[in-house]
Amino acid sequence: MRRIATTGAALALITMAGPAVAGPKAEVVDFGVVAGRLVDSQPEAGQRALEPVRAMQKLRYIERSDRIEARLCRNFGITVKLLPTPPFRMPDRVEVRVLHPELTRPDGRQSAETRFPSYVVDGLSHIGFTFEHDWEMAPGAWTMIVSLRGDEIARKDFTVTLPPPGAPNSDCGVG
């Protein structure tokens, strides 16, 4: 009997406190294979990746799909639109985690996750991955997770496949 009374009192306190205020949310507004020009950028503090992150300019989606054929120089990703909720202001950047099959560099280092920041411009952020080395072209499940202050605000799953035998395995120099 005492247990029920304690639970009832706890529920009453939660109800009086009101609903928790939610922070900004995001929605995936585009995704798939991306065309654009890679530019070198400086690694950010706290960035954990096997290779330095490279920014992209003149971004456009050329194929909307969550099935990605891995090719050298092929870019794929998502664009998220942040939806701020008062009293929160629009953030300057979000945190990104890309979960992928285990990648093994030529030096033997391995990783099944890549982390990096992504800037927010006019409420939009592009999160992407470029296959720059053969060892990065790992078939399987890839997931892009966008977080803000530790809370997940968007997620997109992709299936990466290898090109069929005899098909081109590179987009380098194309377009």
Salt bridges, closest charged atoms under 4 A:
ASP30 OD1 - ARG64 NH1 3.32
ASP40 OD1 - ARG54 NE 3.17
GLU44 OE1 - ARG93 NH1 2.76
GLU51 OE2 - ARG105 NH1 2.61
GLU51 OE1 - HIS133 NE2 3.85
ASP66 OD2 - LYS156 NZ 3.71
GLU69 OE2 - ARG71 NH2 2.86
ASP92 OD1 - ARG89 NH1 3.92
ASP107 OD2 - ARG105 NE 3.37
ASP107 OD2 - ARG109 NE 3.46
GLU113 OE2 - ARG48 NH2 3.67
GLU113 OE1 - ARG97 NE 3.43
GLU113 OE2 - ARG115 NE 2.53
GLU132 OE2 - ARG54 NH1 2.71
GLU152 OE2 - ARG155 NE 2.99
ASP171 OD1 - ARG71 NH1 3.22
ASP171 OD2 - ARG74 NE 2.78
